[in-house]
Amino acid sequence: MTSESATSQRRVSDRTLFVVILAWCALVATGLYLLWGYAATPGGAGTPPTTWPVGSRINRDGGFELVFFAHPLPDAVWINPPAAPAKSSENPLPTLH
């Protein structure tokens, strides 16, 4: 193989590598564009019930009602860092106990 043909072959492989990398970047950019478009698309409108559930323990008298849901394990809400005090009385964060 002559030096001239080796250089020519090297140019072809460099060009091929450049085209492959460029195509890969274009595909990644297109995929990200499509995913971001999908993530930004709002979902369908919900259909809330028109009547209050009959078996509910919350009496509905026609006025406004505030329904508050609390997690049954309040410690799951507060994640204490490793350096936090062991006693809750020394902990400056409020607790839900």
C-alpha positions in Angstrom: 0.0 0.0 0.0 1.4 3.3 -1.0 1.6 6.3 1.3 -0.9 8.2 -1.0 -3.6 5.4 -0.8 -3.1 5.1 3.0 -3.7 8.9 3.4 -6.8 8.7 1.1 -8.2 5.7 3.1 -7.5 7.6 6.3 -9.5 10.6 5.0 -12.4 8.4 4.1 -12.5 6.8 7.6 -12.2 10.3 9.3 -15.1 11.5 7.1 -17.1 8.4 7.9 -16.5 8.8 11.6 -17.5 12.5 11.4 -20.7 11.7 9.6 -21.6 8.9 12.1 -20.9 11.2 15.1 -22.9 14.0 13.5 -25.9 11.6 12.7 -25.7 10.3 16.3 -25.8 13.8 17.7 -28.8 14.7 15.4 -30.7 11.6 16.6 -30.0 12.4 20.3 -31.1 16.0 19.8 -34.3 14.9 18.0 -35.0 12.3 20.7 -34.6 14.9 23.5 -36.8 17.4 21.6 -39.6 14.8 21.3 -39.3 13.7 24.9 -39.4 17.3 26.1 -42.4 18.0 23.9 -44.2 14.9 25.3 -43.4 15.9 28.9 -44.8 19.4 28.4 -48.0 18.2 26.9 -50.9 18.6 29.4 -53.0 15.5 30.2 -56.7 15.2 29.7 -59.1 17.0 31.9 -60.3 15.0 34.9 -64.0 14.4 35.6 -64.6 15.0 39.3 -67.7 13.4 40.8 -70.8 15.6 40.8 -72.1 14.3 44.2 -70.6 13.7 47.6 -70.0 9.9 48.3 -72.9 8.5 50.3 -70.8 6.3 52.5 -68.4 9.1 53.6 -67.9 9.8 57.3 -67.4 13.5 56.5 -70.8 15.2 56.6 -71.4 17.6 53.7 -73.8 20.4 54.6 -73.5 22.4 51.4 -70.7 24.8 52.5 -67.0 24.7 51.8 -65.1 21.8 53.3 -61.4 21.5 53.8 -60.2 17.9 53.7 -56.7 17.3 55.0 -54.8 14.0 54.4 -51.9 13.1 56.7 -49.4 10.4 56.2 -49.8 7.6 58.8 -46.1 7.5 59.4 -45.0 11.1 60.0 -41.3 10.1 60.4 -41.4 9.1 56.7 -41.8 12.8 55.9 -38.8 14.1 57.8 -35.5 12.7 56.8 -32.9 13.5 59.5 -29.4 13.9 58.3 -26.8 11.6 60.0 -25.5 14.5 62.2 -29.0 15.2 63.6 -29.5 14.9 67.4 -30.9 11.6 68.5 -33.6 13.1 70.8 -36.6 14.8 69.2 -36.6 17.4 71.9 -33.1 18.6 70.7 -34.2 18.6 67.0 -34.9 22.1 65.8 -37.2 20.8 63.1 -41.0 20.5 63.9 -42.3 17.0 64.1 -45.8 15.7 63.3 -46.0 13.3 66.4 
